[in-house]
Amino acid sequence: MPVITCIEDLRVLAKKRVPRMFYDYADAGSWTEGTYRANESDFQAIKLRQRVAVNMENRSTRTTMVGQPVAMPVAIAPTGLTGMQHADGEILAARAAKAFGVPFTLSTMSICSIEDVAEATKAPFWFQLYVMRDRDFIERLIDRAKAANCSALQLTLDLQILGQRHKDIKNGLSTPPKPTLANILNLMTKPRWCLGMAGTKRHSFGNIVGHAKGVGDLSSLSAWTAEQFDPALSWADVEWIKKRWGGKLILKGIMDVEDARLAVNSGADALIVSNHGGRQLDGAPSSIQALPSIAEAVGKDIEVWMDGGIRSGQDVLKAWALGARGTLIGRSFLYGLGALGEAGVTRCLEIIHKELDLTMAFCGHTQIQNLGRDILLPGTLPRAL
Ligand SMILES: Cc1cc2nc3c(=O)[nH]c(=O)nc-3n(C[C@H](O)[C@H](O)[C@H](O)COP(=O)(O)O)c2cc1C
């Protein structure tokens, strides 16, 4: 077993263990993948101010996200098909998050259902909603999340239509994988994954199959998405969803100051500056570049969070310094899950927490709550939008 010291180690191991079509599903952006790459590289360009001879004892990264205490300002992002990175992946990641003290978000497009995760974790988690044309189904989905005791709803606004990811088309992404020669040959090199899958009955979209009318076989994700996701979604829908849900509401996928103001007007509790991990509009700025102007414009009126490109605790700290009061991690936790299951997600959270804690200290701070933009070297900040 290799020694795992950073998220990149988890990525390399996940690539070995997860079937190609699911690894590629995670490690991909849309079209040229330019925004996907910029999400990471724009973080790296930001430099930190090192301070010395400051008492570094008694440090804390604790804070709250929508009023919920968290061990650090990091939540697990909603990701579709997580149960294909590893058998029962959503349940394992939810357990790891709960034990670490950070929120877990279950995607509408998960393999394990809302009820599966509630039953297995016995702790409140967050639910992410995609709005589909079938409003009866959406109302029932919201009600199921309430019944499962979910403590916040993340409404994703940036996927009314699907960005094109070349690899998914080339790999014929489907769940479960179709028994083509190429898939069979690839699966033969992933014995652990196959063994895990043989031991679970969760192989398709648990929130949808058997719940949405007329949906039995969902093997073609992109065809189903094109058919079902509602391209007419509007701010009026946000209003009825907020009413129906009645709890904490988080709007995900905001990249523009004008949309951020509309998010404030909607009465939501938080917004997530996010370009969907570079998977939707290729050519959009990186999330860390979009963050400062949004945080400055509406940070006093709503909790501003961000996601996209976070691969270390240093990235979390930089986002915090630029005004994010919370962050979400997608691929970092998926790599941990694909590499080592629940232990891999725990390892991912430990790595990020340690990097965050030590970097905060190197920058001369002991409490994340007191830390601001002055830990960053001004000339290295992303150009204002
Ligand atoms: C494989 C994968 C699947 C995703 N599925 C969803 C989803 O079902 N719902 C959603 O709102 N966002 C989804 N996202 C976007 C993430 O929630 C998050 O915005 C993104 O992963 C953050 O970027 P990062 O992966 O660089 O951390 C997905 C991202 C990935 C990588």
The ligand as an SDF file (V2000), in Angstrom:
LIG
                    3D

 31 33  0  0  0  0  0  0  0  0999 V2000
  -18.0130   13.5960  -11.1610 C   0  0  0  0  0  0  0  0  0  0  0  0
  -18.7670   14.8330  -10.7780 C   0  0  0  0  0  0  0  0  0  0  0  0
  -20.1560   14.7850  -10.6850 C   0  0  0  0  0  0  0  0  0  0  0  0
  -20.8570   15.9400  -10.3050 C   0  0  0  0  0  0  0  0  0  0  0  0
  -22.2200   15.8450  -10.1500 N   0  0  0  0  0  0  0  0  0  0  0  0
  -22.8970   16.9110   -9.6500 C   0  0  0  0  0  0  0  0  0  0  0  0
  -24.2720   16.7970   -9.3190 C   0  0  0  0  0  0  0  0  0  0  0  0
  -24.8740   15.7400   -9.4490 O   0  0  0  0  0  0  0  0  0  0  0  0
  -24.8940   17.9100   -8.8540 N   0  0  0  0  0  0  0  0  0  0  0  0
  -24.2570   19.1120   -8.6820 C   0  0  0  0  0  0  0  0  0  0  0  0
  -24.8570   20.0880   -8.2600 O   0  0  0  0  0  0  0  0  0  0  0  0
  -22.9320   19.2240   -8.9640 N   0  0  0  0  0  0  0  0  0  0  0  0
  -22.2460   18.1640   -9.4220 C   0  0  0  0  0  0  0  0  0  0  0  0
  -20.9010   18.2670   -9.6570 N   0  0  0  0  0  0  0  0  0  0  0  0
  -20.2100   19.5170   -9.3490 C   0  0  0  0  0  0  0  0  0  0  0  0
  -19.7100   19.5240   -7.8970 C   0  0  0  0  0  0  0  0  0  0  0  0
  -20.7780   19.6120   -6.9950 O   0  0  0  0  0  0  0  0  0  0  0  0
  -18.7530   20.6870   -7.6200 C   0  0  0  0  0  0  0  0  0  0  0  0
  -19.3610   21.8840   -8.0330 O   0  0  0  0  0  0  0  0  0  0  0  0
  -17.4120   20.5240   -8.3170 C   0  0  0  0  0  0  0  0  0  0  0  0
  -17.0070   19.1830   -8.3060 O   0  0  0  0  0  0  0  0  0  0  0  0
  -16.3630   21.3670   -7.6420 C   0  0  0  0  0  0  0  0  0  0  0  0
  -15.1490   21.2750   -8.3080 O   0  0  0  0  0  0  0  0  0  0  0  0
  -13.9540   20.2780   -7.8630 P   0  0  0  0  0  0  0  0  0  0  0  0
  -14.3460   18.9230   -8.3180 O   0  0  0  0  0  0  0  0  0  0  0  0
  -12.7850   20.8300   -8.6040 O   0  0  0  0  0  0  0  0  0  0  0  0
  -13.8340   20.3510   -6.3590 O   0  0  0  0  0  0  0  0  0  0  0  0
  -20.1680   17.1410  -10.0540 C   0  0  0  0  0  0  0  0  0  0  0  0
  -18.7840   17.1700  -10.1580 C   0  0  0  0  0  0  0  0  0  0  0  0
  -18.0740   16.0340  -10.5010 C   0  0  0  0  0  0  0  0  0  0  0  0
  -16.5750   16.0930  -10.5770 C   0  0  0  0  0  0  0  0  0  0  0  0
  1  2  1  0
  2  3  1  0
  2 30  2  0
  3  4  2  0
  4  5  1  0
  4 28  1  0
  5  6  2  0
  6  7  1  0
  6 13  1  0
  7  8  2  0
  7  9  1  0
  9 10  1  0
 10 11  2  0
 10 12  1  0
 12 13  2  0
 13 14  1  0
 14 15  1  0
 14 28  1  0
 15 16  1  0
 16 17  1  0
 16 18  1  0
 18 19  1  0
 18 20  1  0
 20 21  1  0
 20 22  1  0
 22 23  1  0
 23 24  1  0
 24 25  2  0
 24 26  1  0
 24 27  1  0
 28 29  2  0
 29 30  1  0
 30 31  1  0
M  END
$$$$
